[in-house]
């Protein structure tokens, strides 16, 4: 038993040194900044970043009631969130709901081309926008992201932190104006309301660090159990 105690004391001493988050950065082209990351541009995520509506590369079907030439037309949103439609030309539809796209087309057709246009827009295929959540989360993976999201929401989407997660060591990677950026967040402080929950955008990568002190403690408990088991069996046999 004395051996187990000595092992415990030694392990806790090592854990105190191992529990500190490792510095981030050093990769070519990566800039590490302090504080919250700036939002990406439209080009960085290939489309609007905080919209629940139509986005780049979505496929729409547009019908103008009573006009066969303008009905059942399939259009694809380009990388800038725009579509081409007969008579009205180029329209910026990024971030609009389907009904808002219909109203926009109606406004351009009304009077000049059609007396009282009735337009129906259907979103047939939505291009996936995603965020990568990696590290000490229960289900690492690539998750679709629509509209506004946040760091806490992204971690929750990955089924939360593992038992060995370091909530004070959460790194977010983002591309802004073509520059790869990274910063460190304290998820524990954010969850307690000490800081605002930062926004997460499409193409972001969230990496949750590991608490090595917790990992070492868990390994120590397992090793101590293995050492103590024969002693326990021996004592039970002598009783």
TAGIKA-V594402 format. One record per residue. N is the residue number from 0. PSI is psi in radians with two decimals (none if undefined). Layout:
n & psi
N & PSI
N & PSI
//
This chain:
n & psi
0 & -0.59
1 & -0.65
2 & -0.70
3 & -0.74
4 & -0.71
5 & -0.71
6 & -0.69
7 & -0.79
8 & -0.74
9 & -0.73
10 & -0.70
11 & -0.60
12 & -0.73
13 & -0.64
14 & -0.59
15 & -0.59
16 & -0.58
17 & -0.26
18 & -0.18
19 & 2.36
20 & 2.46
21 & 2.59
22 & 2.61
23 & 2.77
24 & 3.11
25 & -0.38
26 & 2.50
27 & 2.34
28 & 0.01
29 & 2.20
30 & 2.13
31 & 2.25
32 & 2.82
33 & 2.55
34 & -2.95
35 & 2.46
36 & 2.53
37 & 2.72
38 & 2.65
39 & 2.86
40 & 2.98
41 & -0.66
42 & -0.55
43 & -0.59
44 & 0.08
45 & 0.97
46 & 3.14
47 & 2.56
48 & -0.35
49 & 0.69
50 & 2.45
51 & 0.01
52 & -2.62
53 & 2.44
54 & 3.01
55 & 2.44
56 & 0.10
57 & 2.65
58 & 2.23
59 & 2.59
60 & 2.18
61 & 2.29
62 & 2.30
63 & 1.94
64 & 2.26
65 & -0.02
66 & 1.67
67 & -0.62
68 & -0.37
69 & 0.28
70 & 2.70
71 & 0.73
72 & 2.17
73 & 2.17
74 & 2.63
75 & 2.30
76 & 2.31
77 & -3.11
78 & -0.36
79 & 0.12
80 & 0.49
81 & 2.72
82 & 2.79
83 & 2.30
84 & 2.42
85 & 2.50
86 & -0.58
87 & -0.27
88 & -2.44
89 & 2.30
90 & 2.42
91 & 1.93
92 & 0.13
93 & 2.17
94 & -0.09
95 & 2.59
96 & 2.83
97 & -0.72
98 & -0.52
99 & -0.58
100 & -0.75
101 & -0.80
102 & -0.64
103 & -0.76
104 & -0.72
105 & -0.71
106 & -0.56
107 & -0.50
108 & -0.55
109 & 2.32
110 & -1.05
111 & -0.68
112 & -0.69
113 & 2.36
114 & -0.91
115 & 1.35
116 & 2.51
117 & 1.82
118 & 2.38
119 & 2.27
120 & 2.32
121 & 2.32
122 & 1.89
123 & -0.65
124 & 2.20
125 & 2.18
126 & 2.44
127 & 2.29
128 & 2.38
129 & 2.86
130 & 2.48
131 & 2.23
132 & 2.10
133 & 2.94
134 & -2.46
135 & 1.10
136 & 2.78
137 & -0.52
138 & 1.39
139 & 2.59
140 & -3.04
141 & 2.12
142 & 2.38
143 & 2.55
144 & 2.25
145 & 2.21
146 & -2.61
147 & 2.38
148 & 3.05
149 & 3.01
150 & -0.81
151 & -0.71
152 & -0.69
153 & -0.74
154 & -0.69
155 & -0.62
156 & -0.58
157 & 0.37
158 & 0.47
159 & -3.08
160 & 2.63
161 & 3.03
162 & -0.37
163 & 0.22
164 & 2.55
165 & 1.76
166 & -0.19
167 & 0.05
168 & 1.27
169 & 2.05
170 & 2.36
171 & 2.22
172 & 2.43
173 & 2.56
174 & 2.17
175 & 2.10
176 & 0.65
177 & -0.10
178 & 2.26
179 & 2.14
180 & 2.76
181 & 2.59
182 & 2.88
183 & 2.33
184 & 2.62
185 & 1.69
186 & -0.57
187 & -0.76
188 & -0.66
189 & -0.74
190 & -0.37
191 & 0.06
192 & 0.21
193 & -0.50
194 & 2.74
195 & 2.64
196 & 1.95
197 & 2.60
198 & 2.52
199 & 2.37
200 & 2.83
201 & 2.49
202 & 0.00
203 & 2.73
204 & 2.19
205 & 2.17
206 & 2.07
207 & 2.18
208 & 2.96
209 & 2.41
210 & 1.77
211 & -0.48
212 & -0.70
213 & -0.69
214 & -0.75
215 & -0.68
216 & -0.74
217 & -0.73
218 & -0.65
219 & -0.77
220 & -0.70
221 & -0.73
222 & -0.70
223 & -0.65
224 & -0.68
225 & -0.66
226 & -0.69
227 & -0.45
228 & -0.84
229 & -0.63
230 & -0.72
231 & -0.77
232 & -0.72
233 & -0.75
234 & -0.71
235 & -0.60
236 & -0.52
237 & -0.23
238 & none
//
